Amino acid sequence: MGNLHDISVKALDVGVVVVVSNSPADERTDFLPLFRSGSCAEGGPKQYMEDEHVCIDNLVDHLDATANCPSPGAFYGVFDGHGGTDAALFVKNNILRFIVEDSHFPICVENAIKSAFVKADYAFADDSALDISSGTTALIALIFGRTLIVANAGDCRAVLGRRGRAIEMSKDHKPNCTSERLRIEKLGGVIYDDYLNGQLSVARALGDWHMKGPKGSACPLSAEPELRETNLTEEDEFLIMGCDGLWDVMSSQCAVTISRKELMLHNDPERCSRELVREALRRNARDNLTVIVICFSPDPPPRIEIPQSRVRRSISAEGLNLLKGVLDSNS
């Protein structure tokens, strides 16, 4: 994984790198995560369920010993299909194999992941038994020891819960996103009503070969993932992975707040994922819903102590009404 243990968050995408240094306390930590996960998938109001997902809390047990997999390791993925389930199911069943069989693995996991996305896309196109016009987004999380790598192509999202704060570990690849729009238009694509070439609501996806050119050619619809990486510490309590059906009706911070409250009550990531899906349905979600919650400790999140100020403060009635309005709008 290269010399990446001196960073906190790193975004790897077409020459764009965002680095936040770890504090000395983070570097000295002996924290080693213990992986526990739970998931929930519901069709919602749609007639067909086209999402797929995978949860592997122990990669060493899951993979053959010859895979040379670092320990402890875990793997998770959410695949939001469209135009049928063929692409989502194919990528779910093959993406991990393409990663661990890549020549870069495990020395340079980032390159192995990028290569695996392309290989999965090409292999899907070559399978004559499948409908290659179906497509899927792909969001995966690969964890080795304290190193969390998230790779995303599409509009699923991964959010880290860090002592109650939401840290987004992926970017939604929508056609109207500035960077995606520039890439699409540079390659001759067009955007109509926020749809790529008037057909697709995402800017990156695997499959959809009716919208792509010959293999190896650059095209507006890209299967290339964006990668982000972080070194987990004791403050990193859980990771939420969800399809766009969740994020269309809920902010990242709202999902973290709900999850933390749930985990403090029962410490069960599966019940937590179910509650996120229920809340999305209560908010009139209009899409399939798939949520994975991954905890990094056997213990529930601790209470956050707010330091008491020694300075006495007062607030006017007008200020109280303003604060109430802000809180109500966030509820």
C-alpha positions as CSV (number, residue, x, y, z in Angstrom):
1,M,0.0,0.0,0.0
2,G,3.0,2.2,-0.4
3,N,4.3,4.7,2.1
4,L,0.8,5.9,3.0
5,H,0.8,5.4,6.7
6,D,1.8,9.0,7.3
7,I,-1.5,10.4,6.0
8,S,-5.0,10.6,7.4
9,V,-7.1,11.0,4.3
10,K,-5.9,10.8,0.7
11,A,-7.9,11.2,-2.4
12,L,-6.5,9.5,-5.5
13,D,-8.1,10.7,-8.7
14,V,-6.6,11.8,-12.0
15,G,-3.8,13.8,-10.5
16,V,-5.8,15.3,-7.7
17,V,-4.5,14.5,-4.2
18,V,-5.9,15.8,-0.9
19,V,-3.7,15.1,2.1
20,V,-4.4,15.7,5.7
21,S,-1.6,14.8,8.1
22,N,-2.1,12.6,11.1
23,S,-1.5,14.0,14.5
24,P,1.5,12.6,16.5
25,A,-1.1,10.9,18.8
26,D,-2.6,9.1,15.8
27,E,0.8,7.9,14.7
28,R,1.6,6.4,18.1
29,T,-1.7,4.6,18.5
30,D,-1.7,0.8,18.9
31,F,-5.4,0.7,17.8
32,L,-6.3,-2.3,15.6
33,P,-9.9,-2.5,14.4
34,L,-12.1,-5.5,14.9
35,F,-14.6,-5.8,12.1
36,R,-18.3,-6.3,12.6
37,S,-20.9,-5.6,9.9
38,G,-24.6,-5.7,9.2
39,S,-26.6,-4.9,6.2
40,C,-30.2,-4.3,5.0
41,A,-31.6,-4.3,1.5
42,E,-35.1,-3.3,0.5
43,G,-36.7,-2.8,-2.9
44,G,-38.6,0.2,-1.7
45,P,-41.3,1.5,-4.0
46,K,-39.7,0.2,-7.1
47,Q,-41.0,-2.9,-8.9
48,Y,-37.6,-4.6,-9.1
49,M,-34.7,-4.9,-6.8
50,E,-31.5,-4.3,-8.7
51,D,-29.0,-3.7,-5.9
52,E,-26.4,-6.2,-4.8
53,H,-24.0,-6.1,-1.8
54,V,-21.3,-8.1,-0.1
55,C,-19.9,-8.2,3.4
56,I,-16.7,-10.1,4.3
57,D,-15.5,-9.4,7.9
58,N,-12.6,-11.8,7.7
59,L,-10.7,-11.9,4.4
60,V,-8.1,-14.3,5.4
61,D,-10.7,-17.0,6.2
62,H,-12.6,-16.1,3.0
63,L,-9.7,-16.2,0.6
64,D,-7.4,-19.1,-0.3
65,A,-4.1,-19.0,1.7
66,T,-2.2,-18.4,-1.6
67,A,-3.9,-15.0,-1.9
68,N,-1.2,-13.5,0.3
69,C,-3.8,-11.3,2.0
70,P,-2.6,-9.0,4.9
71,S,-4.3,-9.7,8.3
72,P,-6.6,-8.6,9.7
73,G,-8.6,-7.8,6.5
74,A,-12.1,-7.1,5.5
75,F,-14.0,-6.3,2.3
76,Y,-17.4,-4.7,1.6
77,G,-19.3,-3.6,-1.5
78,V,-22.5,-2.0,-2.7
79,F,-23.5,-2.3,-6.3
80,D,-26.5,-0.3,-7.6
81,G,-27.6,-1.9,-10.8
82,H,-29.8,-0.5,-13.6
83,G,-31.2,-2.0,-16.7
84,G,-31.4,-5.4,-14.9
85,T,-29.3,-7.2,-12.3
86,D,-26.7,-8.8,-14.6
87,A,-24.0,-6.2,-14.2
88,A,-24.4,-5.7,-10.4
89,L,-24.4,-9.4,-9.8
90,F,-21.3,-10.0,-12.0
91,V,-19.3,-7.2,-10.4
92,K,-20.3,-8.4,-6.9
93,N,-19.2,-11.9,-7.6
94,N,-15.9,-11.1,-9.4
95,I,-14.4,-7.7,-8.2
96,L,-12.6,-9.1,-5.2
97,R,-11.1,-11.9,-7.2
98,F,-9.8,-9.4,-9.8
99,I,-8.2,-7.4,-7.0
100,V,-6.3,-10.2,-5.2
101,E,-5.2,-11.8,-8.5
102,D,-3.8,-8.6,-9.8
103,S,0.0,-8.4,-10.1
104,H,0.1,-5.3,-7.9
105,F,-1.6,-7.0,-5.0
106,P,-0.8,-6.7,-2.1
107,I,2.2,-4.4,-2.6
108,C,0.2,-1.6,-4.3
109,V,-3.4,-2.2,-3.5
110,E,-4.5,1.1,-5.1
111,N,-3.2,0.0,-8.5
112,A,-4.7,-3.4,-8.0
113,I,-8.2,-1.9,-7.3
114,K,-8.0,0.4,-10.3
115,S,-7.0,-2.4,-12.6
116,A,-9.7,-4.7,-11.1
117,F,-12.5,-2.2,-12.0
118,V,-11.3,-2.1,-15.6
119,K,-10.9,-5.9,-15.8
120,A,-14.4,-6.5,-14.3
121,D,-15.9,-4.1,-16.8
122,Y,-14.1,-5.8,-19.8
123,A,-14.9,-9.3,-18.5
124,F,-18.6,-8.4,-18.2
125,A,-18.6,-7.2,-21.8
126,D,-17.1,-10.6,-22.9
127,D,-19.7,-12.7,-21.2
128,S,-22.1,-13.7,-23.9
129,A,-24.6,-15.1,-21.4
130,L,-25.2,-11.7,-19.9
131,D,-27.1,-8.5,-20.9
132,I,-24.1,-6.2,-21.4
133,S,-26.5,-3.2,-21.7
134,S,-27.2,-3.5,-18.0
135,G,-24.9,-1.5,-15.8
136,T,-24.0,-0.9,-12.2
137,T,-22.3,1.6,-9.9
138,A,-19.6,0.1,-7.6
139,L,-18.6,1.2,-4.2
140,I,-16.1,-1.0,-2.3
141,A,-14.2,-0.7,1.0
142,L,-11.0,-2.8,1.5
143,I,-9.5,-2.7,5.0
144,F,-6.1,-4.1,6.0
145,G,-5.1,-3.5,9.6
146,R,-5.7,0.2,10.2
147,T,-5.7,1.1,6.5
148,L,-9.1,1.7,5.0
149,I,-9.3,2.2,1.2
150,V,-12.6,3.2,-0.4
151,A,-13.0,3.0,-4.2
152,N,-16.1,4.4,-5.9
153,A,-17.5,4.6,-9.4
154,G,-21.0,6.0,-9.4
155,D,-23.3,7.6,-6.9
156,C,-23.2,5.2,-3.9
157,R,-21.5,6.8,-0.9
158,A,-19.3,5.7,2.0
159,V,-19.3,7.8,5.2
160,L,-17.0,7.4,8.2
161,G,-18.4,8.1,11.6
162,R,-15.6,9.8,13.6
163,R,-16.8,10.5,17.2
164,G,-20.1,11.7,15.8
165,R,-18.8,13.6,12.8
166,A,-19.4,12.5,9.3
167,I,-16.3,12.1,7.1
168,E,-17.2,11.4,3.5
169,M,-15.0,8.8,2.0
170,S,-16.3,9.0,-1.6
171,K,-17.7,11.5,-4.0
172,D,-21.0,11.1,-5.9
173,H,-20.3,10.9,-9.6
174,K,-23.2,12.7,-11.0
175,P,-23.2,14.1,-14.5
176,N,-23.8,17.7,-13.2
177,C,-20.8,17.6,-10.9
178,T,-18.4,20.2,-12.2
179,S,-15.4,17.8,-12.5
180,E,-17.5,15.1,-14.1
181,R,-19.2,17.5,-16.5
182,L,-15.8,18.8,-17.7
183,R,-14.5,15.3,-18.3
184,I,-17.7,14.2,-20.1
185,E,-17.8,17.3,-22.4
186,K,-14.1,17.0,-23.2
187,L,-14.8,13.4,-24.4
188,G,-17.7,14.5,-26.6
189,G,-20.5,13.6,-24.2
190,V,-23.5,15.8,-23.5
191,I,-25.7,16.3,-20.4
192,Y,-29.5,16.7,-20.8
193,D,-31.5,17.4,-17.6
194,D,-28.7,16.0,-15.5
195,Y,-28.5,12.8,-17.5
196,L,-25.4,11.6,-19.3
197,N,-26.2,11.6,-23.0
198,G,-29.9,12.0,-21.9
199,Q,-29.8,8.3,-20.7
200,L,-28.0,7.8,-17.4
201,S,-28.1,9.6,-14.1
202,V,-24.5,8.6,-13.2
203,A,-21.2,9.7,-14.8
204,R,-19.3,6.5,-13.9
205,A,-20.5,2.9,-14.1
206,L,-19.4,-0.6,-15.0
207,G,-21.4,-2.2,-17.9
208,D,-23.7,-0.1,-20.0
209,W,-21.7,-1.2,-23.1
210,H,-24.3,0.2,-25.4
211,M,-23.0,3.6,-24.3
212,K,-19.3,2.8,-24.5
213,G,-16.8,2.6,-27.4
214,P,-14.2,-0.1,-28.1
215,K,-12.3,-1.4,-25.1
216,G,-9.5,0.9,-24.1
217,S,-11.0,4.0,-25.7
218,A,-11.8,7.0,-23.5
219,C,-15.6,7.6,-23.3
220,P,-17.9,9.9,-21.4
221,L,-19.2,7.0,-19.2
222,S,-16.1,5.9,-17.2
223,A,-15.6,2.7,-15.1
224,E,-12.5,4.2,-13.5
225,P,-12.9,4.5,-9.7
226,E,-11.9,7.3,-7.4
227,L,-10.0,6.1,-4.4
228,R,-9.7,7.6,-0.9
229,E,-7.7,6.3,2.0
230,T,-7.4,6.8,5.7
231,N,-5.6,5.4,8.7
232,L,-8.2,4.3,11.3
233,T,-7.8,5.4,14.9
234,E,-9.9,5.0,18.0
235,E,-12.0,7.9,17.0
236,D,-13.2,6.1,13.9
237,E,-16.2,4.2,15.1
238,F,-18.0,2.9,12.0
239,L,-18.4,3.2,8.3
240,I,-21.8,3.5,6.5
241,M,-22.0,2.4,2.8
242,G,-25.2,3.0,1.0
243,C,-26.7,3.4,-2.5
244,D,-28.1,6.7,-3.7
245,G,-31.6,5.7,-2.5
246,L,-30.4,6.5,1.0
247,W,-28.5,9.6,0.2
248,D,-31.2,11.1,-1.9
249,V,-33.3,11.6,1.3
250,M,-30.6,11.8,4.0
251,S,-27.4,13.8,4.6
252,S,-24.2,12.1,5.5
253,Q,-24.2,13.8,9.0
254,C,-27.8,12.7,9.6
255,A,-26.9,9.1,8.8
256,V,-24.0,9.2,11.2
257,T,-26.1,10.8,14.0
258,I,-28.8,8.1,13.6
259,S,-26.2,5.3,13.4
260,R,-24.3,6.4,16.5
261,K,-27.5,6.8,18.5
262,E,-28.6,3.3,17.5
263,L,-25.2,1.7,18.2
264,M,-25.1,3.3,21.6
265,L,-28.5,1.7,22.3
266,H,-27.9,-1.9,21.1
267,N,-24.4,-2.1,19.5
268,D,-25.8,-4.1,16.6
269,P,-24.7,-3.0,13.1
270,E,-27.4,-5.0,11.4
271,R,-30.2,-3.4,13.4
272,C,-28.5,-0.1,12.7
273,S,-28.6,-0.7,9.0
274,R,-32.3,-1.6,9.2
275,E,-33.1,1.6,11.0
276,L,-31.4,3.7,8.3
277,V,-33.5,1.9,5.7
278,R,-36.6,2.4,7.7
279,E,-35.8,6.1,8.2
280,A,-35.2,6.5,4.4
281,L,-38.6,4.9,3.7
282,R,-40.2,7.3,6.2
283,R,-38.7,10.1,4.3
284,N,-40.3,8.8,1.1
285,A,-37.3,7.3,-0.6
286,R,-38.2,6.5,-4.2
287,D,-35.4,4.0,-5.0
288,N,-34.0,0.6,-4.0
289,L,-32.3,0.9,-0.6
290,T,-29.1,-1.0,0.4
291,V,-27.1,-0.1,3.5
292,I,-24.0,-1.6,5.2
293,V,-22.8,-0.6,8.6
294,I,-19.3,-1.7,9.6
295,C,-18.1,-1.2,13.2
296,F,-14.4,-1.1,14.1
297,S,-14.7,-2.0,17.8
298,P,-16.5,-4.7,19.8
299,D,-17.8,-1.9,22.1
300,P,-20.6,0.6,21.5
301,P,-19.6,4.3,20.8
302,P,-18.9,6.1,24.0
303,R,-20.8,9.1,25.2
304,I,-19.3,12.4,24.0
305,E,-18.6,14.7,26.9
306,I,-19.1,18.4,26.2
307,P,-16.7,20.5,28.3
308,Q,-18.4,22.8,30.7
309,S,-17.6,26.4,30.1
310,R,-16.5,28.5,33.1
311,V,-17.9,31.6,31.4
312,R,-21.5,32.2,32.0
313,R,-23.4,33.0,28.9
314,S,-27.0,34.2,28.3
315,I,-29.1,34.1,25.1
316,S,-32.0,36.3,24.2
317,A,-35.5,35.1,23.3
318,E,-34.9,36.1,19.7
319,G,-31.7,34.0,19.7
320,L,-33.5,31.1,21.2
321,N,-36.2,31.2,18.5
322,L,-33.5,31.4,15.8
323,L,-31.7,28.4,17.3
324,K,-35.0,26.4,17.5
325,G,-35.6,27.1,13.8
326,V,-32.2,25.9,12.9
327,L,-32.6,22.7,14.9
328,D,-36.1,22.1,13.5
329,S,-34.8,22.4,10.0
330,N,-32.1,19.8,10.7
331,S,-34.6,17.3,12.2
